[in-house]
Amino acid sequence: MDYPILSNIKSPEDVKNLNDAEIKSLCTEIRDCIITTVSKNGGHLASNLGSVELTVALHRAFSSPEDAIIFDVGHQCYTHKLLTGRFEKFSTIRTEGGISGFMRPDESEHDPFITGHSSNSISAAYGIYKAKRLSGEKGTAVAVIGDGAMTGGMAYEALNNAGSKRSNFIVVLNDNKMSISRNVGALARSLTKMRNKPKYHHFKFAFGRFLLKIPFIGNKMYNLIFKIKENIKGIVYKRNIFSAMGFNYLGPVDGHDVAAMESLFKIAEGYTRPSLVHVITTKGKGYSYAESSPKNYHGVSSFDIGEGAAQTNAVNFSSVAGDTLCELAKTDDKICVITAAMAEGTGVSNFAETYKNRFFDVGIAEQHAVTFAAGLAKSGMKPFFAVYSSFLQRGYDQIIHDAATGNFPVRLLVDRAGIVGEDGETHQGLFDVSYLSSVPNINIYSPSNYKELRYRIMYSAETDKITAVRYPRGAEKECDEFDYKADFCLLKGSSDKLIITYGRLFGDACEAKRITDINILKLNKIYPFSEKLIDVAKDFKEIHFFEESVKSGGIAEHFAAELLQSGYSGKYNIHAVDNCFVKAAKVSSSLKKFGLDSEAMVGVAGFET
């Protein structure tokens, strides 16, 4: 399909010059472009299709980059990219060397803040807004946050800070799933319709200015009328949390009506108090498959547009973890599962359906999830928190303070550990071993195949220690037989060199061993180290530790310290991700780039492939 209007949009200013018919055509072109591109590259589909008109309205009402627009999480910013000079590069989205699937300031001046994780948009936008006021810069700041991200506590911390302050700071709530402060009855509907008309707000401003000009009594009259109006609104609408926190609440408004949203955004910008504009959108709009099943089309791999994305039931580490938990729960009524709005992603949907009273989706609230798990564990339950590695970072304080200090046996199932691929920097699971290994009272395991994963989950259910079982995205790699019940195992070769590794990389080490017959020391329990582990390793003259993690604070560095203390005098090399963020690329490409694949392992053995 040709894109006669979209291809001529070089900046947001071009969007302002379009008439109503052209705007409608532009939205159709944007949807087609997004569907076509995601069908080839994979990516976030339903969320982006639902926010097309919303983004167009934002760029018509505001002037980016002077007005900073921050999309929370960023998985609904594809339209924003298309309207800010990246149409010609859009086909490269989420590919190695291409543009990011999230907001990236180093990619465009229209991306004021890097995004990827949830619930930070209001904090970031308010910080930018205050900096503008302090430095005398023009423009405002707008946070666009979805109702899902509003389950994260950080959003309310920011609302609490920004509310009731004199400002024209704006929060846009993209509501595509839940109803917040639902209006009641015909009167409420009528008042909502009236309040969302520009003439109503223009009259309100003019009347307010008139009252304030009346000598002596004007200010008192204005305050009295304002209080009476707010009380009536509270009775009719049921006062909502946003107005209670000091925000001027506007809406709800149809999130697919560009003109209506544009008017409300401009009205909000004219206020001298912060505003929240409540926008109702349909997730997946414009593509029947995504609209009817938005959860399944939140993040997708490449697919056939006519047939829709295949809903595969292929076995992977996440599904094995979920099935194992279901198996345990059959005979142990103390087994509980917690997730932070990621039941499908972490493979625990079947558990949620089968054991509803023992399944807890706490929303995007990893901090609460960890402490909630600690409370369950304190009271004799066996909680498993299934969470992506990069999201668990948000619960670090709670792991230390609420779980580890009391030594409550919380079980962390750390999904997406290691390199994850096309989602890029904000989603790589490369930090968990560094921050978890710094916590006392925690045992960390990193299974290499499904059999080992099942065993470690079952084992952690019976231990009274805090455990973290970490595993990669996707399917297991072929690897040699090993003693998966031991803390470590040595696969002997004929050389005097040793490869130490764990997790997914063990499969690469096995592949290298078939070529070189090098020795492999596989860590099953990766930290703390088991007794005799150092004694086994120090017999080799040359050691290469391959670790799919950041180097700083990683297991390889801990191992190096132990070796040094033991008096080891041989050669020791660490192969890991050193002092950088890993950008979007296929997993295999990133492993090769950082020297973590079988080819690199063959190389250290002194062979050439």
WOUR-V569571 format. One record per pair of residues at least 12 apart in sequence whose ideal C-beta (glycine too) atoms are under 7 Angstrom apart, sorted by the first residue. I is the first residue (numbers start at 1). J is the second residue. D is the distance in Angstrom with one decimal. If there is no record, write none. Layout:
BEGIN
I&J&D / I&J&D
END
This chain:
BEGIN
1&32&5.3 / 3&29&4.6 / 3&33&6.2 / 5&22&5.9 / 5&25&5.5 / 5&26&4.7 / 5&29&5.8 / 6&26&6.1 / 6&29&4.3 / 6&30&6.1 / 6&33&6.3 / 6&82&6.4 / 6&87&6.0 / 7&87&6.1 / 9&83&5.7 / 9&87&6.5 / 10&85&5.6 / 11&84&6.7 / 11&85&5.7 / 12&59&4.1 / 12&64&5.1 / 12&83&5.6 / 12&84&6.2 / 15&56&6.3 / 15&59&4.9 / 15&60&5.6 / 15&83&5.8 / 16&60&5.5 / 23&56&6.4 / 23&258&5.5 / 26&56&6.7 / 27&52&5.1 / 27&53&5.7 / 27&56&6.2 / 30&52&5.2 / 30&79&5.4 / 30&82&5.8 / 31&49&5.9 / 31&52&5.8 / 31&286&4.3 / 33&82&6.5 / 33&90&6.7 / 34&48&5.4 / 34&49&6.3 / 34&78&5.3 / 35&287&5.5 / 35&305&6.1 / 37&90&5.9 / 37&91&5.9 / 37&93&6.2 / 38&300&6.6 / 39&302&6.1 / 39&303&5.3 / 39&305&5.0 / 40&302&5.6 / 41&93&5.8 / 41&94&5.0 / 41&95&6.0 / 41&302&6.7 / 42&94&6.5 / 42&300&5.9 / 42&301&4.5 / 42&302&5.3 / 42&422&6.4 / 43&93&6.5 / 43&94&5.2 / 43&101&5.4 / 44&75&3.8 / 44&101&6.6 / 44&298&6.4 / 44&299&5.4 / 45&290&5.5 / 45&297&4.8 / 45&300&5.4 / 46&283&4.7 / 46&284&3.8 / 46&290&4.5 / 46&294&4.2 / 46&297&4.2 / 46&298&5.3 / 47&75&5.0 / 47&76&4.3 / 47&283&6.3 / 47&298&6.4 / 48&76&5.4 / 48&78&4.2 / 48&79&6.6 / 49&284&5.2 / 49&285&5.3 / 49&286&5.3 / 49&287&5.7 / 49&290&5.8 / 50&176&5.3 / 50&281&4.5 / 50&282&5.7 / 50&283&4.2 / 50&284&6.1 / 50&285&5.2 / 51&76&4.3 / 51&79&6.3 / 51&174&6.1 / 51&281&6.3 / 52&79&5.1 / 53&255&6.4 / 53&256&4.6 / 53&257&7.0 / 53&258&5.0 / 54&174&6.2 / 54&255&5.2 / 54&261&6.4 / 54&279&5.8 / 54&281&6.2 / 55&79&3.9 / 55&80&5.3 / 55&83&6.7 / 56&79&6.9 / 56&258&5.5 / 57&258&4.7 / 57&261&3.7 / 57&262&4.7 / 57&265&6.5 / 58&142&6.7 / 58&265&6.7 / 59&83&5.3 / 60&258&7.0 / 60&262&5.0 / 61&262&4.8 / 61&265&3.6 / 61&266&5.3 / 62&142&6.3 / 62&265&6.8 / 64&84&6.7 / 64&110&4.8 / 65&109&4.6 / 65&110&5.2 / 65&112&6.8 / 66&138&5.8 / 66&139&3.9 / 67&139&4.5 / 67&140&5.3 / 67&142&6.5 / 68&112&4.1 / 68&125&6.4 / 68&128&4.8 / 68&139&6.9 / 68&141&4.3 / 68&142&7.0 / 69&142&4.9 / 69&144&6.6 / 70&112&6.0 / 70&113&5.1 / 70&115&6.9 / 70&121&4.7 / 70&124&5.5 / 70&125&4.7 / 70&143&5.4 / 70&144&6.8 / 71&103&6.1 / 71&115&6.3 / 71&121&6.8 / 71&144&4.9 / 72&115&6.8 / 72&118&6.4 / 72&119&6.7 / 72&120&7.0 / 72&121&3.6 / 72&143&6.7 / 72&144&6.3 / 72&145&4.0 / 72&146&6.2 / 72&149&4.5 / 73&115&6.0 / 73&116&7.0 / 73&117&6.9 / 73&118&5.0 / 73&149&5.9 / 74&102&3.6 / 74&103&4.6 / 74&115&3.4 / 74&116&5.9 / 75&102&7.0 / 77&102&6.7 / 77&103&5.4 / 81&99&6.6 / 84&108&5.6 / 84&110&3.9 / 85&108&6.9 / 86&99&5.9 / 86&108&6.6 / 94&422&4.3 / 94&584&5.6 / 95&584&7.0 / 96&584&6.6 / 96&585&3.8 / 96&586&6.9 / 96&589&5.9 / 100&424&5.7 / 100&584&6.3 / 101&423&6.5 / 101&424&6.9 / 102&115&5.2 / 102&116&4.8 / 102&424&7.0 / 102&426&6.4 / 103&115&4.5 / 112&128&6.1 / 116&426&2.5 / 116&427&6.2 / 117&391&6.9 / 117&426&5.9 / 118&149&4.4 / 118&152&5.2 / 118&364&4.6 / 119&149&4.9 / 119&152&2.9 / 119&154&4.4 / 119&155&4.5 / 119&364&6.0 / 120&154&6.0 / 121&143&4.1 / 121&144&6.7 / 121&145&5.1 / 122&143&4.5 / 122&145&6.3 / 122&155&5.5 / 122&158&3.6 / 122&159&6.2 / 122&162&6.8 / 122&171&5.8 / 123&154&6.3 / 123&158&4.2 / 125&141&4.2 / 125&142&6.4 / 125&143&3.8 / 126&141&6.9 / 126&158&5.9 / 126&161&6.7 / 126&162&4.7 / 126&169&6.0 / 128&141&4.5 / 129&141&3.8 / 129&167&6.7 / 129&169&4.8 / 140&168&5.5 / 140&169&6.7 / 140&170&6.4 / 140&269&6.1 / 141&169&6.3 / 142&170&4.7 / 142&172&6.2 / 143&171&4.9 / 143&172&6.9 / 144&172&4.6 / 144&174&6.1 / 145&171&6.5 / 145&173&6.2 / 145&174&6.8 / 146&174&4.7 / 146&176&6.7 / 147&173&6.7 / 147&175&4.7 / 147&176&6.6 / 147&177&5.5 / 147&178&4.8 / 148&177&6.8 / 148&341&6.3 / 148&364&6.4 / 149&364&6.2 / 150&173&6.9 / 151&341&6.6 / 151&363&2.9 / 151&364&4.9 / 151&365&6.0 / 152&364&4.3 / 152&365&5.9 / 153&365&5.9 / 153&367&6.5 / 153&368&6.9 / 159&245&5.1 / 160&245&6.1 / 162&274&5.4 / 163&245&4.0 / 163&246&3.0 / 163&247&5.5 / 163&274&6.2 / 164&246&3.0 / 165&274&6.4 / 166&272&5.7 / 166&273&6.6 / 167&273&7.0 / 167&274&5.4 / 168&269&5.4 / 168&271&5.6 / 168&272&6.5 / 169&274&4.4 / 170&268&5.0 / 170&269&6.7 / 170&275&5.3 / 170&277&6.7 / 171&247&7.0 / 171&276&4.6 / 172&277&5.0 / 172&279&6.0 / 173&276&6.0 / 173&277&7.0 / 173&278&5.0 / 173&279&6.4 / 174&255&6.8 / 174&279&5.5 / 174&281&5.7 / 175&252&7.0 / 175&278&6.2 / 175&279&6.4 / 175&280&5.3 / 175&281&7.0 / 176&281&4.7 / 176&282&6.4 / 176&283&4.2 / 177&283&7.0 / 180&240&6.4 / 180&278&6.8 / 181&237&6.5 / 181&238&5.8 / 181&240&3.3 / 183&237&5.8 / 184&238&6.8 / 187&236&6.0 / 188&236&5.1 / 188&237&6.0 / 191&236&6.3 / 196&251&7.0 / 196&253&5.6 / 196&260&6.6 / 196&264&6.4 / 198&263&4.8 / 198&267&6.4 / 201&267&4.7 / 208&222&6.1 / 242&276&4.5 / 246&274&6.8 / 247&274&5.1 / 247&275&6.2 / 247&276&4.4 / 248&271&5.5 / 248&273&5.3 / 248&274&6.8 / 248&275&4.4 / 249&276&5.5 / 249&278&6.8 / 250&264&5.2 / 250&267&6.8 / 250&268&5.9 / 250&275&5.8 / 250&277&4.8 / 250&278&6.9 / 251&264&6.9 / 251&277&5.6 / 251&278&3.2 / 251&279&6.5 / 252&278&4.4 / 252&280&5.0 / 253&277&6.9 / 253&278&6.9 / 253&279&5.7 / 254&280&6.2 / 255&279&4.1 / 255&280&5.1 / 255&281&3.4 / 256&281&6.6 / 256&285&6.6 / 261&279&6.4 / 264&277&5.4 / 265&277&6.5 / 284&297&5.6 / 289&308&3.8 / 289&309&6.9 / 295&344&6.3 / 296&311&5.7 / 297&309&6.3 / 315&475&6.9 / 316&474&5.5 / 316&475&5.2 / 317&453&6.2 / 317&471&4.3 / 317&472&6.2 / 317&474&7.0 / 317&476&7.0 / 318&346&5.6 / 318&347&3.3 / 318&415&5.7 / 319&347&4.6 / 320&450&4.6 / 320&453&5.6 / 320&454&6.4 / 321&347&5.4 / 321&386&6.8 / 321&413&5.6 / 321&453&6.4 / 321&457&6.4 / 322&347&3.5 / 322&348&4.6 / 322&350&5.7 / 322&351&5.9 / 324&454&4.9 / 324&457&4.7 / 324&458&6.8 / 325&337&5.7 / 325&348&6.5 / 325&351&5.2 / 325&384&6.1 / 325&457&6.9 / 326&350&5.7 / 326&351&5.2 / 326&354&6.0 / 328&458&6.5 / 328&461&5.6 / 329&351&6.8 / 329&355&5.1 / 329&358&6.6 / 332&382&6.9 / 332&461&6.9 / 334&380&6.7 / 334&381&5.1 / 334&382&4.6 / 335&358&6.5 / 335&382&5.2 / 335&461&6.6 / 336&358&4.7 / 336&360&6.9 / 336&376&5.7 / 336&381&5.2 / 336&382&6.6 / 336&383&4.7 / 336&384&7.0 / 337&351&5.0 / 337&358&6.8 / 337&359&5.2 / 337&384&5.2 / 337&386&6.4 / 338&360&4.8 / 338&362&6.3 / 338&369&5.1 / 338&372&6.5 / 338&373&5.6 / 338&383&5.9 / 338&385&4.6 / 339&361&5.4 / 339&386&5.1 / 339&387&7.0 / 340&362&5.9 / 340&363&6.7 / 340&364&5.7 / 340&365&5.9 / 340&366&5.0 / 340&369&5.2 / 340&387&5.9 / 340&391&6.4 / 341&361&6.2 / 341&363&5.3 / 341&364&4.9 / 342&387&7.0 / 342&388&6.5 / 343&361&5.8 / 345&388&7.0 / 346&386&3.8 / 346&387&6.9 / 346&415&5.0 / 348&386&5.2 / 366&387&6.3 / 366&391&5.6 / 366&392&6.3 / 366&394&4.2 / 366&395&4.1 / 367&394&6.1 / 367&395&5.1 / 367&398&5.2 / 369&385&5.4 / 369&395&6.5 / 370&385&6.5 / 370&395&4.0 / 370&398&3.8 / 370&399&5.7 / 370&402&6.4 / 370&403&6.1 / 370&410&6.8 / 371&398&4.8 / 371&402&4.3 / 373&385&5.0 / 373&410&4.5 / 374&402&4.6 / 374&403&4.5 / 374&406&6.8 / 374&408&4.5 / 374&410&5.6 / 377&408&4.1 / 377&409&5.1 / 377&410&5.3 / 378&406&6.9 / 378&408&5.2 / 382&461&5.6 / 383&410&6.0 / 383&411&6.5 / 384&411&4.5 / 384&413&5.5 / 385&410&6.6 / 385&411&7.0 / 385&412&5.5 / 385&413&6.7 / 386&413&4.4 / 386&415&6.3 / 387&414&6.7 / 387&415&6.7 / 388&415&5.3 / 388&416&4.4 / 388&429&6.7 / 389&414&5.1 / 389&415&6.9 / 389&416&5.2 / 389&417&4.6 / 389&429&2.9 / 389&432&4.5 / 389&470&6.7 / 390&416&6.8 / 390&426&6.6 / 390&427&5.1 / 390&428&6.5 / 390&429&5.5 / 392&412&6.8 / 392&414&6.0 / 392&432&6.1 / 393&431&6.2 / 393&435&7.0 / 396&435&5.6 / 399&439&5.9 / 400&439&5.6 / 403&466&5.7 / 404&439&5.0 / 404&440&5.9 / 404&441&4.8 / 404&442&6.1 / 404&466&6.0 / 407&441&4.9 / 407&466&6.9 / 409&463&6.5 / 409&464&5.1 / 409&465&6.0 / 409&466&5.9 / 410&466&5.3 / 411&460&4.8 / 411&467&5.2 / 412&467&6.8 / 412&468&4.2 / 413&469&5.6 / 414&432&5.5 / 414&468&5.5 / 414&469&6.7 / 414&470&3.8 / 415&471&6.6 / 416&429&4.7 / 416&473&4.8 / 417&429&4.4 / 417&432&6.0 / 417&470&3.8 / 417&471&5.9 / 417&472&5.7 / 417&503&6.9 / 418&430&6.8 / 418&472&4.7 / 418&503&6.5 / 418&504&5.9 / 418&548&4.1 / 419&548&6.3 / 419&582&6.0 / 419&587&5.2 / 419&590&4.8 / 419&591&6.5 / 420&473&5.1 / 421&585&6.9 / 421&586&5.8 / 421&587&4.8 / 422&584&4.9 / 423&584&6.7 / 424&583&5.5 / 424&584&3.7 / 425&581&4.1 / 425&582&6.6 / 425&583&6.1 / 428&582&4.8 / 430&549&5.4 / 430&550&5.0 / 430&577&5.7 / 430&582&6.6 / 431&550&5.9 / 432&470&6.1 / 433&526&6.8 / 433&549&4.8 / 433&554&5.7 / 433&555&5.6 / 434&549&6.7 / 434&550&5.7 / 434&552&6.5 / 434&553&3.4 / 434&554&5.6 / 436&468&5.3 / 437&527&4.6 / 437&553&7.0 / 437&555&6.6 / 437&558&6.2 / 438&553&6.8 / 441&465&6.8 / 441&466&5.6 / 442&466&4.5 / 442&468&6.2 / 443&465&5.2 / 443&467&5.1 / 443&525&6.3 / 444&468&4.7 / 444&470&6.9 / 444&526&5.1 / 444&527&4.6 / 445&467&6.8 / 445&469&4.9 / 445&524&6.4 / 445&525&5.6 / 445&526&6.6 / 446&470&5.0 / 446&502&4.5 / 446&503&3.9 / 446&526&5.0 / 447&469&6.8 / 447&471&5.5 / 448&479&5.7 / 448&503&5.9 / 448&504&6.7 / 448&506&4.1 / 448&507&6.5 / 449&476&4.4 / 449&479&6.1 / 450&476&5.4 / 451&484&6.0 / 452&484&4.0 / 452&524&6.8 / 453&471&5.7 / 455&484&5.7 / 455&485&6.3 / 456&469&4.8 / 457&469&6.0 / 472&503&6.5 / 472&504&4.5 / 477&504&6.2 / 477&507&2.9 / 478&507&6.1 / 479&506&5.4 / 479&507&4.5 / 479&510&4.6 / 480&510&4.6 / 482&522&5.8 / 484&524&6.3 / 486&524&6.2 / 487&524&5.7 / 487&525&4.1 / 487&530&3.8 / 488&521&6.5 / 488&522&6.4 / 488&523&5.2 / 488&524&5.9 / 488&525&7.0 / 488&530&6.0 / 488&533&5.6 / 489&522&5.3 / 490&519&6.8 / 490&521&5.4 / 490&536&5.9 / 491&513&6.6 / 491&519&6.9 / 491&520&4.3 / 491&522&6.8 / 492&519&5.7 / 493&513&6.1 / 493&517&4.2 / 493&518&4.8 / 493&519&4.4 / 494&517&4.7 / 495&517&6.5 / 495&518&5.3 / 495&519&6.6 / 495&605&6.6 / 496&540&6.0 / 496&541&4.8 / 496&542&6.7 / 497&518&5.5 / 497&519&6.7 / 497&540&6.5 / 497&542&4.5 / 497&605&5.9 / 498&519&4.6 / 498&521&5.8 / 498&537&6.4 / 498&540&3.9 / 498&542&7.0 / 498&543&4.9 / 499&518&5.8 / 499&519&6.9 / 499&520&5.1 / 499&544&5.3 / 499&546&6.2 / 499&601&5.8 / 500&521&4.5 / 500&523&6.9 / 500&537&6.7 / 500&543&6.3 / 500&545&4.5 / 500&559&6.9 / 501&522&6.7 / 501&546&4.4 / 501&547&6.9 / 502&522&6.4 / 502&523&4.1 / 502&526&5.0 / 503&548&6.2 / 504&548&6.2 / 505&546&5.2 / 505&548&5.5 / 505&596&6.2 / 506&522&5.3 / 508&597&5.4 / 508&598&4.1 / 508&601&6.0 / 509&546&6.9 / 509&601&5.8 / 511&598&4.0 / 512&598&4.7 / 512&601&3.7 / 512&602&4.7 / 512&605&6.6 / 515&602&5.4 / 515&607&6.2 / 516&602&5.7 / 516&605&3.8 / 516&607&5.0 / 518&605&4.4 / 519&540&6.6 / 521&536&6.6 / 521&537&6.0 / 526&555&5.2 / 527&555&5.8 / 527&558&6.5 / 529&562&6.3 / 534&562&5.1 / 534&563&6.3 / 534&566&5.1 / 537&563&6.9 / 538&563&6.5 / 538&566&5.7 / 538&568&4.8 / 540&570&6.6 / 541&570&4.7 / 541&571&6.8 / 542&570&6.0 / 542&571&4.4 / 543&570&6.6 / 543&571&7.0 / 543&572&4.9 / 544&573&5.0 / 544&575&6.2 / 544&604&4.6 / 545&559&6.1 / 545&574&5.2 / 545&575&6.7 / 546&575&4.7 / 546&596&5.8 / 546&601&6.4 / 547&575&7.0 / 547&576&4.4 / 548&596&5.9 / 549&576&5.8 / 549&577&6.7 / 550&576&6.5 / 550&577&5.1 / 551&574&5.8 / 551&576&3.9 / 551&577&6.4 / 551&578&4.4 / 552&579&6.9 / 554&576&5.6 / 556&574&4.3 / 556&576&5.9 / 557&574&6.9 / 560&572&6.0 / 560&574&6.9 / 575&595&5.4 / 575&596&6.2 / 575&600&6.7 / 577&594&5.5
END
